[in-house]
Amino acid sequence: MRPIRTLVAVAAVSLALATPAVAAPDTTAAPTIEEQRLDKAAPQEILRRSGFDDVAPGFARALAGVRSPAEAERVIAREGRALWQRAVDRVQGRGPAGGDLSRDDDRPLYWARLGMTRALGQWQPGFPLTDARRAALLDMLERTSRGQDSLDLPTGKHIKRIVVTGFDPFQLDADVRRSNPSGAAALALDGTTIRTDSGPARVETAVFPVRWADFADGTVERTLLPAFRSGPRRVDAFMTVSQGRVGRFDVERTNGAWRGGYPDNANVSRTETVPIPAGVPTPRPQPQWTTTSLPYERIVAANTGPVPVHDHTEVTEIPAGGTTPVVSPDGPTPGSTARAGGGGDYLSNEIAYRATLLRDAVGLNAPGGHLHTPVLQFGPGNTDPATGQVTDPDFVHNREAITAQVRSILTVVADTAR
């Protein structure tokens, strides 16, 4: 679920030649904080230079022809999946580039999706549409346009199955031009096959929002649970990926059950224990910590690329019997309370915590955990968001290099999977 929108109710009276009738209330939704950023110059340039500026207008035209709730579901699911596939195809070099923006760019998907959600929020169909129904349709659009409902893992004993996740761009109020290398890597890897010494591995990916509310509502568990449960399509490995620190990759050893409150893309803050949604398998009582099962020693030792890869063990905890948080460089001590995992106390730590908690709940014995990429940086002459360009050669090179090293690290993971 996306964050709750502000709904605008406007009474309208229609006059007919016959019996006067009162129209249904207008329940269209005011643009969200994320959607409001869409009108800035940089997002519009990104859409125009990728050819994705036609996505939202085309979606609005498709909605205009919808005549029933059932048809709305079909159209929205179709259009959401088409956007995801179009973004994957563009990054992977299939079809027209649509403009001069480099193909490796994850941002056209993000901004085009927001154009679609805004169009859906403002849509006034010719049939009653309750707030709850509109919210469900918005949720469907989010899931389908993020690849969350299309983790098409193969069956068979001679191929390994791997799931990788990335994130939307974030911290956009500071610089609306930002890209997220984890999202770019997810688009580059979706549906690909990695060749390893122990056989081929099929990779399926999804991208997640940078919003606290979606995680509390179970978007991670809903996406991953079908792939984690026993069956012929069960994953053999998984890796959640996000952007971390400058100049390094980190394999996060430990994940903590704490939200530190940093504002998300909706400018919402949450400081609390990670909430687990009802209805999903989960250990009880809720553990303060979960641990990676990625082969971190092999990843660190392997020659995966030019950027150093670290086995990151540091956490912040309140020791048993204490009241004050302390930094523990070698991981949590017995009985402590989490205040930050290796990946911090934001949504990158949270997706790692949720994924590994779900792993443990369903008894999945597979390599899995979190990888932090380096920060994706613009070139040295393009650092001022007020005057800078939306892209530059260093920016493109840095993103391509990060994606290539994520693929190399994933190859190490795939090679250790059974």
Residue pairs with C-beta under 8 A, 6 or more apart in sequence:
1 135
1 139
1 213
1 214
1 217
1 219
2 32
2 117
2 135
2 138
2 139
2 142
2 209
2 211
2 213
2 214
3 32
3 211
3 213
3 214
3 266
3 268
4 213
5 29
5 30
5 32
5 121
5 135
6 29
6 30
7 27
7 28
7 29
7 30
7 131
8 26
8 27
8 28
8 29
8 30
9 25
9 26
9 27
10 25
10 26
11 22
11 25
11 26
12 22
12 23
12 25
12 26
13 20
13 22
13 23
14 20
14 21
14 22
14 23
24 128
26 124
27 129
27 130
27 131
27 134
28 121
28 122
28 123
28 124
29 121
29 122
29 134
30 121
31 38
31 118
31 121
31 122
32 117
32 118
32 121
32 266
33 265
33 266
33 267
34 114
34 172
34 265
34 266
35 114
35 117
35 118
35 121
37 43
37 114
37 172
37 173
37 176
38 44
38 111
38 114
38 115
38 118
40 176
42 176
42 177
42 385
42 390
43 107
43 111
43 114
43 176
44 53
45 390
46 52
46 101
46 105
46 107
46 108
46 111
46 177
46 390
47 53
47 55
47 108
47 111
47 112
47 115
48 99
49 99
49 100
49 101
49 390
50 90
50 97
50 98
50 99
50 101
50 105
50 107
50 108
51 96
51 97
51 98
51 99
51 108
52 86
52 98
52 108
52 109
52 111
52 112
55 83
55 86
55 112
55 115
55 116
56 112
56 115
56 116
56 118
56 119
58 79
59 79
59 115
59 116
59 119
59 120
60 119
60 123
62 75
62 79
63 72
63 75
63 119
63 120
63 123
63 125
65 75
66 72
66 75
66 125
67 126
67 127
68 127
69 127
69 129
69 133
72 125
72 137
73 137
73 140
76 120
76 137
76 140
76 141
76 144
77 140
77 144
79 116
79 141
79 144
80 116
80 140
80 141
80 142
80 143
80 144
80 145
81 144
81 145
81 149
81 150
83 109
83 112
83 113
83 116
83 144
83 145
84 109
84 144
84 145
84 146
84 147
84 150
86 95
87 106
87 108
87 109
87 112
87 187
88 147
88 187
88 190
88 191
89 95
90 97
90 98
90 103
90 108
91 103
91 104
91 105
91 106
91 184
91 187
91 188
92 103
92 187
92 188
92 190
92 192
93 103
97 103
101 108
101 390
101 391
102 391
102 396
102 399
104 184
104 188
104 396
104 399
104 400
104 403
105 179
105 184
105 391
105 399
106 166
106 169
106 179
106 180
106 181
106 183
106 184
106 186
106 187
106 207
107 169
107 179
109 145
109 183
109 187
109 207
110 168
110 169
110 183
113 141
113 142
113 145
113 146
116 141
116 145
117 138
117 141
117 142
120 134
120 137
120 138
120 141
121 134
121 138
123 129
142 148
142 209
142 214
142 219
143 149
143 219
143 223
144 150
146 206
146 207
146 208
146 209
147 186
147 190
147 204
147 205
147 206
147 207
148 206
148 208
148 219
148 222
148 223
149 223
150 204
151 163
151 204
151 205
151 206
151 223
151 226
151 227
152 191
152 204
153 161
153 163
153 202
153 204
153 227
153 233
153 234
153 235
154 161
154 202
154 233
155 232
155 233
156 232
158 199
158 200
159 193
159 199
159 200
159 201
159 202
160 196
160 198
160 199
160 200
160 201
160 202
160 236
160 237
160 414
160 417
160 418
161 201
161 202
161 204
161 227
161 233
161 234
161 235
161 236
161 237
162 194
162 201
162 202
162 203
162 204
162 235
162 236
162 237
162 238
162 239
162 410
162 413
162 414
162 417
163 203
163 204
163 205
163 206
163 224
163 227
163 235
163 237
163 238
163 239
164 185
164 186
164 189
164 203
164 204
164 205
164 238
164 239
164 240
164 241
164 410
165 182
165 186
165 205
165 206
165 207
165 208
165 223
165 238
165 239
165 240
165 241
165 351
165 355
166 180
166 182
166 183
166 184
166 185
166 186
166 187
166 205
166 206
166 207
166 208
166 241
166 242
167 180
167 182
167 183
167 207
167 208
167 209
167 210
167 241
167 242
167 243
167 347
167 348
167 351
168 180
168 183
168 207
168 208
168 209
168 210
168 265
169 178
169 179
169 180
169 183
169 210
170 178
170 180
170 210
170 264
170 265
171 178
172 178
172 265
173 267
174 385
175 385
176 385
177 378
177 385
177 388
177 390
178 376
179 376
179 395
179 399
180 242
180 243
180 376
181 243
181 373
181 374
181 376
181 398
181 399
181 402
181 403
181 406
182 241
182 242
182 243
182 373
182 406
183 207
184 399
184 402
184 403
185 241
185 373
185 402
185 403
185 406
185 407
186 205
186 206
186 207
186 241
187 205
187 207
188 403
188 407
189 203
189 205
189 406
189 407
189 410
190 203
190 204
190 205
191 202
191 203
191 204
192 202
192 203
193 200
193 201
193 202
193 203
194 200
194 201
194 203
194 407
194 410
194 411
194 414
195 201
196 411
196 414
196 415
197 415
198 414
198 415
198 417
201 236
201 237
201 414
201 417
203 410
204 227
206 223
208 214
208 215
208 219
208 220
208 223
208 347
208 351
209 219
209 265
210 264
210 265
210 347
211 264
211 265
211 266
211 268
211 347
212 259
212 264
212 266
212 268
212 269
212 270
212 347
213 266
213 268
215 347
215 350
215 351
215 354
216 270
216 275
216 277
217 277
218 277
218 279
218 280
220 351
220 354
220 355
220 358
221 277
221 280
221 354
221 358
222 280
224 238
224 355
224 358
225 280
225 281
225 358
225 362
226 233
227 233
227 234
227 235
227 238
228 234
228 235
228 238
228 358
228 359
228 362
228 364
229 362
230 362
230 363
234 364
235 364
235 366
235 368
236 366
236 367
236 414
236 417
236 418
237 366
237 367
237 368
237 413
237 414
237 416
237 417
238 355
238 359
238 366
238 367
238 368
239 294
239 368
239 369
239 370
239 371
239 409
239 410
239 413
240 348
240 351
240 352
240 355
240 369
240 370
240 371
241 370
241 371
241 372
241 373
241 406
242 343
242 347
242 348
242 351
242 370
242 371
242 372
242 373
243 348
243 372
243 373
243 374
243 375
243 376
244 250
244 343
244 348
244 372
244 373
244 374
244 375
245 372
245 374
245 375
246 374
246 375
246 377
247 307
247 308
247 374
247 375
248 307
248 308
248 309
248 310
248 374
249 304
249 307
249 308
249 309
249 310
249 371
249 372
249 373
249 374
249 405
249 409
250 309
250 310
250 312
250 342
250 343
250 371
250 372
251 292
251 294
251 296
251 299
251 300
251 309
251 310
251 311
251 312
251 369
251 370
251 371
252 292
252 312
252 341
252 342
252 343
252 349
252 352
252 369
252 370
252 371
252 372
253 291
253 292
253 296
253 311
253 312
253 313
253 331
253 342
254 289
254 290
254 291
254 292
254 313
254 315
254 331
254 332
254 341
254 342
255 289
255 290
255 291
255 292
255 341
255 342
255 343
255 349
255 352
255 353
255 356
255 369
255 370
256 288
256 289
256 315
256 316
256 317
256 332
256 338
256 339
256 340
256 341
256 345
256 349
256 353
257 273
257 274
257 286
257 287
257 288
257 289
257 338
257 353
258 272
258 273
258 274
258 337
258 338
258 339
258 340
258 341
258 345
258 349
259 270
259 271
259 272
259 273
259 274
259 345
259 346
259 350
260 271
260 339
260 340
260 344
260 345
260 346
261 269
261 270
261 271
261 345
262 269
262 345
262 346
263 269
264 270
264 347
273 286
274 286
274 350
274 353
274 354
276 282
276 286
276 357
280 358
280 361
281 358
281 361
281 362
282 357
282 358
282 361
283 357
283 360
283 361
287 357
288 332
288 336
288 337
288 338
289 315
289 332
289 336
289 338
289 341
290 352
290 353
290 356
290 357
290 360
291 356
291 369
292 352
292 356
292 368
292 369
292 370
293 356
293 359
293 366
293 367
293 368
293 369
294 367
294 368
294 369
294 370
294 371
294 413
295 367
295 412
295 413
295 416
296 311
296 369
297 311
298 412
298 416
299 309
299 311
299 409
299 412
299 413
300 309
300 310
300 311
302 309
302 408
302 409
302 412
304 405
304 408
304 409
304 411
304 412
305 401
305 404
305 405
305 408
305 409
306 401
306 405
307 374
307 401
307 402
307 405
309 409
312 342
312 343
312 372
313 329
313 330
313 331
313 342
314 327
314 328
314 329
314 330
314 331
314 342
315 327
315 328
315 331
315 332
315 338
315 340
315 341
315 342
316 325
316 326
316 327
316 328
316 338
316 339
316 340
316 345
317 325
317 326
317 328
317 332
317 333
317 336
317 337
317 338
317 339
318 324
318 325
318 326
318 336
318 337
318 339
319 326
319 333
319 335
319 336
320 333
320 334
320 335
320 336
321 335
325 339
325 340
328 336
332 338
339 345
340 349
341 349
341 352
341 353
342 349
342 370
343 349
343 352
343 370
343 372
348 370
348 372
349 370
351 370
352 369
352 370
355 368
355 369
355 370
356 368
356 369
358 364
359 366
359 368
366 417
366 418
367 413
367 416
367 417
371 406
371 409
373 402
373 406
374 398
374 402
376 395
376 398
376 399
376 402
377 383
377 394
377 395
377 398
378 388
378 392
378 394
378 395
379 392
379 393
379 394
379 395
380 394
381 392
382 388
382 389
382 392
382 394
382 395
